[in-house]
């Protein structure tokens, strides 16, 4: 997910996206344990997406406090 896409969504939508990504990560981790994971780099990509979303949420929170 690109940063521009993240910035276009509101906070509630981003919260649901984070939950969906975490569910996907859980599924991928269980596949990794059973050695049925096709793309191991997918876990890292999802982790970075969560970090990007959390960064944007934090920026919005700090901007609201400064106003």
WOURBEL-V607235 format. One line per field, one symbol per residue. phi: phi as a letter, one per 40 degrees, with the letter a starting at -180 (. if undefined). burial: I if it has 24 or more other ideal C-beta (glycine too) atoms within 12 Angstrom, else O. A space follows every 10 residues. Layout:
phi=???
burial=???
This chain:
phi=.ccccccccc cccccccccc cccccccccc ccccgbccbc cccccccccc cccccccccc ccccccc
burial=IOOOOIOOOO OOOIOOIIOO IOOOIOOIOO OOOOOOOOOO OOIOOIOOII OIIOOIIOOO OOOOOOO
